[in-house]
Amino acid sequence: MPQTAVRTGVTLNYEVSGEGDPLLLIMGTSGSIPLWGELIPRLAEHYRVIAYDNRGLGGSERGEGEISVASLAEDASALLEALDIPRAHVMGWSLGSAILQELALAHPEQVATAVMYASWARCDGFQRSVLSALRHPYATRDMEAALAAAGLAFSPQLLDNPDFEKMLEPMLPAFPQTEEQMQVTVEQWDADLAHDTQDRLGDIAAPTLVVVGEQDLLTPPWQAKKVADAVPGAQFELMTGPGSSHGVHIERPEDLVGIVTGFLGGNALRASS
């Protein structure tokens, strides 16, 4: 169901599931809605979940102008506006968590609570190396290599599972399908590398949860911890053990949903508006 994000002039593809307080989900680099996997139906048991494709990916238009974390945050803000949702819980994964940081800074009135899942504030040397390596196959339009490198987002346990390829198959449509979408993904990696809110996170007013897996190589736990330390009153959750990867929502959705709903339940939208 496409919806024009009126203020930014881009038609965004989105889906709404469930009932209750609104919860906006912001996707990570290279992904579209199906990459949320089981997370959407599980969260939709508790909330009215709005999931959408970032501009230029999935069913969303590319539109004009530069793709940056801040411009993607304007899209998220404009979508909420277009859907007549003045205030929502917001959960962002990876690039989505960076977009959420900028959204909470630029439009604090729209963000009732912030769940920053697999997050960072400014790339360090290690993270810059990993993200640059993941960017390269998209820049050279080598989708086979891009999908192989995407294994870095998963745990050693999942990668060694004999059924791994079969499990990943339903999610393949969530990845870039065309040359244009691969180019958008390059621009998203560049936005990731340029992302820098380190000196502004202290201005975020929304109750915040930062959650990360100990096996996360793309947004390592120490990077997520820096975010939690910088946001006033933020709660930090480190998921440990097998499957605690960058894609923990795919590997351990039940555990992640338990953490997220526990946090949101203590920050009900009506109470915080």
GUBATOR-326959 format. One record per residue (C-alpha): x, y, z; residue number from 1; residue in one letter. Coordinates in pm, 1 decimal. Example, Ala and Ser with C-alpha at 12.3 -4.5 7.8 and 13.67 -1.06 7.14 Angstrom:
1230.0,-450.0,780.0,1,a
1367.0,-106.0,714.0,2,s
***
This chain:
0.0,0.0,0.0,1,m
204.3,297.2,-123.9,2,p
174.9,620.4,72.2,3,q
316.4,953.8,-29.9,4,t
540.7,1105.5,233.2,5,a
395.7,1441.8,137.6,6,v
660.8,1669.5,283.4,7,r
948.0,1491.4,109.4,8,t
756.0,1409.6,-209.0,9,g
845.5,1039.2,-218.4,10,v
594.8,754.7,-243.3,11,t
686.7,497.8,22.3,12,l
562.2,139.8,33.1,13,n
433.9,44.4,377.6,14,y
232.1,-219.7,562.6,15,e
23.9,-190.2,879.0,16,v
-35.0,-492.5,1104.1,17,s
-210.4,-533.7,1438.0,18,g
-386.7,-290.4,1667.9,19,e
-294.5,-68.7,1960.1,20,g
-35.3,203.9,2004.8,21,d
153.1,276.7,1680.6,22,p
503.4,129.4,1645.0,23,l
706.9,240.9,1342.6,24,l
979.0,0.9,1223.7,25,l
1274.0,146.9,1031.1,26,i
1470.0,-101.0,818.8,27,m
1847.7,-137.9,792.3,28,g
2084.1,-111.5,496.2,29,t
1992.0,-298.7,174.9,30,s
1672.4,-443.7,323.7,31,g
1299.6,-410.9,263.3,32,s
995.2,-518.0,464.9,33,i
1028.6,-899.8,432.0,34,p
1366.9,-885.1,607.6,35,l
1183.7,-821.4,936.0,36,w
1080.6,-1188.3,921.7,37,g
878.2,-1300.8,1222.8,38,e
930.9,-975.0,1409.6,39,l
631.6,-800.4,1250.4,40,i
363.8,-1062.7,1332.3,41,p
505.8,-1106.4,1683.7,42,r
505.3,-731.6,1756.2,43,l
163.1,-697.1,1591.0,44,a
17.8,-906.7,1871.8,45,e
79.3,-603.3,2095.6,46,h
97.8,-295.1,1870.2,47,y
-19.5,-138.0,1546.6,48,r
301.2,-199.1,1355.2,49,v
389.3,24.7,1060.2,50,i
673.4,-118.4,850.7,51,a
793.4,56.8,535.1,52,y
1064.1,42.7,270.0,53,d
1324.5,318.0,274.6,54,n
1332.2,527.2,-42.2,55,r
1465.0,347.0,-349.1,56,g
1428.6,-5.0,-206.9,57,l
1145.1,-258.8,-198.8,58,g
832.3,-90.3,-331.5,59,g
937.6,268.3,-247.8,60,s
1036.9,534.6,-499.7,61,e
1391.5,672.6,-505.2,62,r
1288.3,1034.8,-549.1,63,g
1536.1,1318.6,-584.9,64,e
1820.7,1441.0,-368.2,65,g
2094.8,1291.8,-158.5,66,e
2038.9,983.1,55.5,67,i
2171.5,1059.8,402.5,68,s
2071.7,946.9,749.3,69,v
1911.0,1288.1,806.1,70,a
1715.1,1281.3,476.7,71,s
1589.3,929.2,552.6,72,l
1477.2,1056.1,894.8,73,a
1272.5,1323.5,716.2,74,e
1104.2,1048.8,513.6,75,d
1012.4,864.9,835.1,76,a
877.1,1184.7,986.3,77,s
678.9,1267.9,673.1,78,a
531.6,917.3,658.3,79,l
402.0,943.4,1016.0,80,l
256.9,1282.6,923.3,81,e
91.1,1142.8,608.8,82,a
-58.2,856.6,811.3,83,l
-192.0,1109.2,1063.7,84,d
9.3,956.0,1349.1,85,i
124.9,1247.4,1565.1,86,p
332.2,1033.8,1802.4,87,r
462.9,676.3,1786.1,88,a
696.7,425.3,1939.4,89,h
984.4,385.8,1693.4,90,v
1222.4,92.4,1650.5,91,m
1513.3,108.8,1407.7,92,g
1756.5,-166.3,1310.9,93,w
2114.0,-81.6,1209.3,94,s
2082.7,204.2,955.2,95,l
1727.0,230.1,1088.3,96,g
1862.1,296.7,1436.8,97,s
2077.7,579.2,1299.7,98,a
1770.6,720.1,1120.5,99,i
1582.5,697.3,1451.3,100,l
1854.6,900.4,1625.9,101,q
1817.1,1180.2,1369.7,102,e
1436.6,1155.7,1385.6,103,l
1438.0,1183.9,1766.7,104,a
1667.1,1487.7,1741.7,105,l
1483.7,1668.6,1459.0,106,a
1124.2,1575.7,1550.4,107,h
1114.7,1488.4,1921.6,108,p
738.4,1541.3,1936.1,109,e
685.8,1241.2,1703.3,110,q
897.4,991.6,1898.0,111,v
728.3,861.6,2212.3,112,a
999.4,600.5,2273.9,113,t
1310.5,498.0,2081.6,114,a
1432.0,138.0,2041.7,115,v
1776.8,153.8,1884.8,116,m
1857.1,-201.0,1779.8,117,y
2214.7,-267.4,1656.3,118,a
2318.5,95.0,1681.7,119,s
2618.8,325.4,1673.9,120,w
2683.8,698.4,1687.0,121,a
3005.7,734.5,1484.4,122,r
3209.1,469.1,1301.5,123,c
3533.6,361.2,1463.1,124,d
3816.2,201.6,1263.4,125,g
3689.8,-155.9,1300.6,126,f
3334.9,-75.1,1201.2,127,q
3452.3,138.2,907.7,128,r
3649.6,-162.1,777.1,129,s
3351.5,-398.6,802.4,130,v
3102.4,-159.5,641.7,131,l
3344.4,-67.7,361.5,132,s
3390.9,-437.3,282.8,133,a
3013.2,-490.0,273.0,134,l
2969.7,-185.4,47.0,135,r
3216.6,-305.3,-217.9,136,h
3011.8,-579.7,-392.9,137,p
2717.7,-342.0,-428.4,138,y
2946.4,-80.7,-585.7,139,a
3074.0,-341.3,-834.0,140,t
2718.2,-480.7,-884.3,141,r
2821.2,-829.2,-773.6,142,d
2502.2,-955.7,-606.5,143,m
2641.5,-1303.4,-547.7,144,e
2932.8,-1158.9,-348.7,145,a
2697.1,-916.4,-170.0,146,a
2479.6,-1203.5,-47.6,147,l
2784.7,-1407.7,54.1,148,a
2921.7,-1112.9,252.6,149,a
2577.9,-1063.9,413.0,150,a
2662.5,-1375.9,614.8,151,g
2857.8,-1141.3,843.5,152,l
2520.2,-1032.4,980.5,153,a
2450.2,-1381.2,1115.4,154,f
2593.3,-1598.1,1389.6,155,s
2844.7,-1880.1,1338.2,156,p
2572.1,-2117.4,1459.6,157,q
2325.5,-2013.5,1187.6,158,l
2587.6,-2002.7,911.1,159,l
2689.4,-2359.8,992.9,160,d
2329.4,-2483.9,998.5,161,n
2281.9,-2723.3,702.5,162,p
1941.4,-2563.6,636.8,163,d
2080.3,-2206.9,628.9,164,f
2031.0,-2150.8,253.7,165,e
1678.7,-2290.5,267.8,166,k
1599.0,-2062.4,563.9,167,m
1733.2,-1757.8,380.1,168,l
1541.2,-1826.6,58.4,169,e
1212.1,-1656.4,159.6,170,p
1410.9,-1343.7,247.2,171,m
1592.3,-1307.8,-87.6,172,l
1320.1,-1077.1,-229.4,173,p
1398.4,-839.5,59.7,174,a
1741.1,-765.9,-89.3,175,f
1809.5,-531.1,-385.5,176,p
1666.8,-671.0,-710.9,177,q
1786.3,-420.9,-972.2,178,t
2089.1,-212.6,-1068.2,179,e
1906.4,97.0,-939.3,180,e
1842.9,-66.0,-602.5,181,q
2207.3,-172.8,-578.7,182,m
2309.0,189.6,-636.0,183,q
2069.1,303.9,-363.0,184,v
2231.4,48.1,-132.4,185,t
2575.9,194.2,-207.2,186,v
2434.0,532.9,-104.8,187,e
2298.3,374.5,213.8,188,q
2641.1,229.9,302.0,189,w
2788.8,576.0,243.2,190,d
2523.8,720.0,476.8,191,a
2619.5,457.8,738.4,192,d
2987.0,551.1,710.3,193,l
2911.4,924.6,736.0,194,a
2665.3,888.8,1026.7,195,h
2772.2,1095.6,1326.4,196,d
2547.8,1188.9,1617.4,197,t
2805.0,1130.1,1892.8,198,q
2805.8,1489.0,2015.0,199,d
2426.4,1535.7,1985.0,200,r
2283.7,1222.9,2148.9,201,l
2259.9,1402.4,2483.4,202,g
1973.7,1604.5,2333.3,203,d
1749.0,1300.7,2279.3,204,i
1454.3,1329.6,2517.8,205,a
1258.0,1011.8,2435.5,206,a
1284.2,712.1,2670.7,207,p
1541.4,497.2,2491.0,208,t
1635.1,129.9,2474.6,209,l
1961.2,29.7,2305.2,210,v
1975.8,-343.0,2229.7,211,v
2258.0,-535.1,2059.4,212,v
2388.0,-889.7,2028.8,213,g
2731.9,-984.5,2160.1,214,e
2814.5,-1153.4,1825.8,215,q
2728.0,-841.2,1622.8,216,d
3017.2,-758.7,1386.8,217,l
2851.2,-474.2,1193.9,218,l
2750.8,-258.7,1491.1,219,t
2968.3,-407.9,1766.1,220,p
2843.2,-405.6,2125.8,221,p
3097.7,-146.7,2235.9,222,w
2959.7,92.4,1972.8,223,q
2601.7,37.7,2090.4,224,a
2713.3,89.8,2450.5,225,k
2852.7,432.4,2355.7,226,k
2506.3,526.0,2227.0,227,v
2338.3,409.3,2547.6,228,a
2592.8,599.0,2757.4,229,d
2532.3,920.5,2559.2,230,a
2149.9,920.0,2558.1,231,v
2016.4,1045.3,2892.5,232,p
1860.8,762.0,3094.3,233,g
1891.7,505.7,2812.8,234,a
1853.5,138.0,2897.8,235,q
2118.6,-97.7,2752.3,236,f
2046.9,-463.2,2674.8,237,e
2324.2,-695.3,2558.5,238,l
2188.3,-1020.9,2416.5,239,m
2434.2,-1304.5,2466.3,240,t
2486.5,-1662.3,2356.2,241,g
2420.4,-1843.9,2026.7,242,p
2233.8,-1639.7,1767.5,243,g
2318.4,-1300.7,1924.6,244,s
2422.5,-1161.0,1585.9,245,s
2351.3,-841.8,1393.3,246,h
2038.7,-1020.6,1270.3,247,g
1917.4,-1129.6,1612.6,248,v
1556.6,-1050.1,1508.9,249,h
1587.1,-1328.1,1250.7,250,i
1773.6,-1572.8,1473.8,251,e
1601.4,-1509.2,1808.9,252,r
1283.4,-1311.3,1741.3,253,p
1103.5,-1430.0,2054.2,254,e
1383.0,-1310.1,2283.5,255,d
1408.2,-973.8,2109.7,256,l
1031.4,-918.9,2115.3,257,v
1029.6,-997.8,2488.6,258,g
1291.3,-729.5,2552.2,259,i
1120.5,-472.3,2328.4,260,v
765.3,-524.6,2457.6,261,t
893.2,-522.0,2815.6,262,g
1048.8,-181.7,2754.4,263,f
754.3,-38.1,2562.9,264,l
508.5,-170.6,2820.2,265,g
678.9,44.0,3080.5,266,g
652.0,349.7,2853.3,267,n
293.3,337.7,2729.1,268,a
218.8,594.9,2462.0,269,l
-79.2,746.2,2641.3,270,r
125.0,793.0,2956.3,271,a
408.0,964.2,2772.2,272,s
203.3,1194.7,2550.6,273,s
***
